């Protein structure tokens, strides 16, 4: 068995691929499986842009509830206190806004105008 592996050598990942000293190194050609690929990054960016457009189309109250809930991380109870509305009304506005966003994003996807919301 040693005879079978005796021809194997050891190569540094910092060695250049070409015969030049300043060319690309082997490490540059190894794929990082944990990094997102270019297509995923483009789709994510397109989805973010479409979501921002659709959030702008919500009513002022819906947009405010979404903003306070997701960006300010307030609970629905806290939002109800701030806006002087019932917690049930905040829940209704939140659900209504999410439904509008999901419907409009899916419509844009079906028309070929944007990426899918489906998880990968």
Residue pairs with C-beta under 8 A, 6 or more apart in sequence:
11 26
12 26
13 25
13 26
13 27
13 30
14 25
14 26
14 27
15 25
15 26
16 22
16 23
16 24
16 25
16 26
17 23
17 24
17 25
17 26
17 29
18 24
36 44
43 115
43 116
44 115
46 114
46 115
47 105
47 114
47 115
47 117
50 105
50 108
50 113
50 114
50 115
51 101
51 105
54 100
54 101
54 104
54 105
54 108
55 63
55 66
55 101
56 63
57 100
57 104
58 66
58 97
58 100
58 101
61 83
61 93
62 93
62 96
62 97
62 100
63 97
64 83
65 79
65 83
65 90
65 93
65 94
65 97
66 94
66 97
68 74
68 78
68 79
68 82
69 76
69 79
69 94
74 82
76 87
76 90
76 91
76 94
77 87
79 85
79 90
80 86
80 87
80 89
80 90
83 90
102 117
105 114
105 117
106 117
108 114
109 115
109 116
109 117
